[in-house]
Amino acid sequence: MSAYLAIDTATEACSVAIAIDGAIRERFEPMQREHTQRLLPMIEAVLADAGLAIGQLDGLACGIGPGSFAGLRIGLGVVKGIALARDLPVVGVSSLAMLAQRPMRLAKADQVACVIDARMSEVYVGAFVRGPDALAASALAERVCAAAAAPALPPGSWIGVGTGWGRYESELRGAMRGTITALDAAALPHAEDALVLALPQFKAGKVLSADVLTPAYLRDNVALTLTEQQALRARNKEDA
């Protein structure tokens, strides 16, 4: 028997999934700031559902962003703690790739444009195509930018997913210039899809030691200045 656990806390949701011999089950909860309180109980619940103890895991996958700085630190901290204590291998998975994998898996989408609201008037952008293995393969380098500065999409029809579309649809359509045939502006990354992407890497031995697992912030200035924090809080109140 093989058992792998995945955790994602990068956005406005917390999710935990477990794969036992390839069969995946997940717990997913939308939330804003409760990741610290909810993550460990969710891990315990998923393990209990599977009838496993944490010592029976063979490896861990973790959503590494881009996303919330605080959320990423919570998820990576828990994964590192579990993995280092038990000498388990880890795989880091892009939040944007996780977003793309879901419609590829559930709706057989071929091309997915993923945009996460990055706050501070910016978005995290990635574009993915369905590979021959049915897994999301990057078609554009992931980046953080203003919505109006998002890169143009390669030719073809695309599905748009992610919270960035909900806030900046007009600017994104103008900048990306792709044929967007459908939108899911409420989509958030799922740990279930992290496992779908990570399991082939575990099988191929493409794993990391937990001590070198790092978040993909994309932004250079991770620590906000006091002025930036005040401006961000004011924008968030306006959006509430």
C-alpha positions, 0 to 999 in steps of 0.5 A: 500500500502507498499513501501520500498526503497533500496540503494547500493553504495558499489562497482563500481555502484550506484543503487536505487530500490523501491518496491511497494506492492512487485513490484520492479523498479530500477535505476542502473548506473556504476560509479567509484567515482560519488556516492555522486553526483548521489545518491540523484538524483537517489532516487528522480528519482525512487520516481518520477517514482513511483509517491511517496514522500519520506514520503510515504516509510515504510522502507529502505534497504541498501547494507552494503558491503563488498565493498568500504569504501567510497562508503559504508559510502555514502550509509549508511549515506543517509539511516540513514539520511532518516530513522532517520528523519522519524523513519523508520525501516531498513534492511542491506543486504550483497553485496555478497548475492546481487550478488548471488541473481541475477543469482538465480532469473534470471537464477535459479542458485542453487550455486553461488560463489561471489568474489569482487575485494577488491584491495590491492591484496585481494578479498571479498569472499562468497558462497551461495546456493538457499534456498527453498524460492528461496533466497540466503543462505550463504554456507561459512562465508564471508571473505577478503583474498588473492585470492590464500587463498580463501576457498574451495567450497562445492561440486557441480557445481557453477556459479562464479560472481563478479569483483574478478573473472575478476582479479584473475580467475586462483588463485581463481579456484586453491584455491576454487577447485569447478566446475565452470560452468559459470562466470560473472566477470563484475557482480555488486550488484543491489539494486533490489536484496537487496529488494528481500532479504530484503522484507521477513525480513520487513514482518517478523519484522526482522528490525533494527533501523537506528542508529545501522546499520553498514557496513560489512567492513571485513577488520580490518584496515579500515583507510589506511596508507599513504604508503598503499594509495600511493601503492593503487593509483599506482595499480589502475593506472596500472589497468586503 
